[in-house]
Amino acid sequence: MSAASAGPAEPGLPEPPPAALEIFGDRLSDAVRYAELLAETGVRRGLIGPREVPRLWERHLLNCAVLSEAVPEDVTVCDVGSGAGLPGIPLALVRPDLRITLLEPLLRRTNFLQEVVELLGLDQVTVVRGRAEEVLSTLTPVHVVTARAVAPLDRLAGWGVPLLRPYGEMLAIKGDTAAEELKNARGALGKLGVVRSSVLQVGAGLVDPPSTLVRVEVGESPGGVRFAAKRAKAARRGARRSH
Ligand SMILES: C[S@@+](CC[C@H](N)C(=O)[O-])C[C@H]1O[C@@H](n2cnc3c(N)ncnc32)[C@H](O)[C@@H]1O
């Protein structure tokens, strides 16, 4: 194909910015490998758009890794709708203390996620194929659910909150719409057993602008009464199977 018919070359992956070293520390080379995999395999398989490549660092890897500031130590995490691994993979790179499940329904994406996990030696990460609302009876409830760009907060909460353990929390990266989405979701959150919710920013001084999160915390009954009954039924089924 001639250069004229090929059109202008897509801009490539830039060098990691200085904040990347600060954020990823001794895992920077793995973060670079992940950025390369997204820019090459990820684009080729249609998992991310080629126009995202020049902004992979700021808009995707760094923006997601700073979520770490809001995640407690030594907890279990489920990244709902992980797609090509965001925010789950950057979080795993900066936080080896976390046990992370990447939950994603599409096979093309779970294949990519599995490859990344193996290539980067992320032993604490498990890839599960499925929809959040369908894995309730098989996934062990987690301390923290994370999500970015999956659904409006009210719908996302309906999927993510029932996956939580009692007193767990969901952290959704939401950007400028955070406060508005939280306002609109208040009714839905109440029915799901949410006892507290807030908007917070993470990554100040590292990413510009800082990442905006919605945090929703549950009490004793994550998902509310309806899900408590479902979970009890799943537990009874599990107990019968093990006898
Ligand atoms: C726009 S992508 C965002 C991917 C990634 N979180 C990111 O920020 O780049 C939304 C992802 O959510 C997944 N998804 C949609 N509905 C879902 C559900 N009910 N449970 C789990 N994942 C879901 C889709 O397959 C898709 O990969």
The ligand as an ORCA input file, in Angstrom:
! r2SCAN-3c Opt
* xyz 0 1
  C     -16.778      0.919     28.482
  S     -16.090     -0.560     29.033
  C     -14.997      0.002     30.318
  C     -13.869     -0.959     30.534
  C     -12.870     -0.547     31.608
  N     -13.479     -0.554     32.936
  C     -12.278      0.803     31.311
  O     -12.471      1.750     32.082
  O     -11.582      0.922     30.285
  C     -17.408     -1.328     29.958
  C     -17.114     -2.780     30.290
  O     -18.125     -3.271     31.165
  C     -18.446     -4.593     30.788
  N     -19.801     -4.880     31.300
  C     -20.980     -4.438     30.814
  N     -22.009     -4.910     31.557
  C     -21.467     -5.648     32.556
  C     -22.008     -6.405     33.636
  N     -23.316     -6.492     33.840
  N     -21.149     -7.026     34.482
  C     -19.807     -6.948     34.288
  N     -19.252     -6.262     33.256
  C     -20.055     -5.611     32.409
  C     -18.337     -4.571     29.266
  O     -18.177     -5.857     28.710
  C     -17.125     -3.662     29.066
  O     -15.928     -4.404     28.993
*
